[in-house]
Amino acid sequence: MGTVRRVTAVDDPVLADYVGLTDMALRSRKEPAEGLFIAEGDKVIRRALDAGYRMRSMLLEEKWLPAMTDVVDAVDSPVYLADLDLLERVTGYSVHRGALASMARRPEPDALELAAGARRLVVLEEVNNHTNIGAVLRCAAGLGVDAVLLDPRCADPLYRRSVKVSMGAVFAVPWARLTPWPAGLAAVRDLGFTVLALTPDPSAVSIADLGPEVTERAALLLGAEGPGLSAAALQAADLTVRIPMSAGVDSLNVAAAAAVAFYALGAGAQNRG
């Protein structure tokens, strides 16, 4: 059972993991370096624990203690209670969900070992928006994608915003960083994957027209909104594919495009009626 203690001072050193959660530059340095990430909300905290992540501590608005009693009883980590004003002064934002946990990161798996056991992959290049990372991972979890590979410049899937937007799907879908980039795509191809680069280019093949010989073991390559995939990434792909669009719209948000493409490739086949 976790030890429950009330905190009343903003500068109490036990709250160090939770200071300045809205400062992205600070958190992007601090969290990986110190081996932690922040889970927000009762559902996400429980999903992180269910996925095997170890809790370092938990910070609760006092009224949330009864709802989190099962978690407190299940962990041996300290649990800190505070009023809402203190939570907001420490974290820097309005903490609507009233429950935060500092969780210990685990070593990232080797990207190619992860890919070797997969049937369908998504590979992301320079998707550095945390909301988009979380949304893509949620789509991947819901539509049967086996694993996600990230280039070295993609945003951190364990950043608080990514975790929150994914509703904990970052714990359900395995992910790893693929290096070197984009040369590592050749190694993905050597595992038997067809690397498909998603692009709005009208000369690309419609994703709806791909046959099973292509979709059976596919690695879908997606780039950031705006610039899209780099020329080097496009060159490293086996085939460029597009989502057919209408009404003069040339592209979708990367998360929306990912969802459509996952389904088109058959990752959502189990949901088709």
Secondary structure, DSSP 8 states (H G I E B T S, - for coil): ---EEE---TT-GGGGGGTTTT-HHHHHHHHHHHTEEEEESHHHHHHHHHTT--EEEEEEEGGGTGGGHHHHHH--S-EEEE-HHHHHHHHSS--SS-EEEEEE------HHHHHHT-SEEEEEES---HHHHHHHHHHHHHTT--EEEE-TTS--TTSHHHHHHHTTGGGTS-EEE--STTTHHHHHHHTT-EEEEE---TTSEEGGG--HHHHTTEEEEEEBTTTBS-HHHHHHSSEEEE----TT-----HHHHHHHHHHHTTTTGGG--
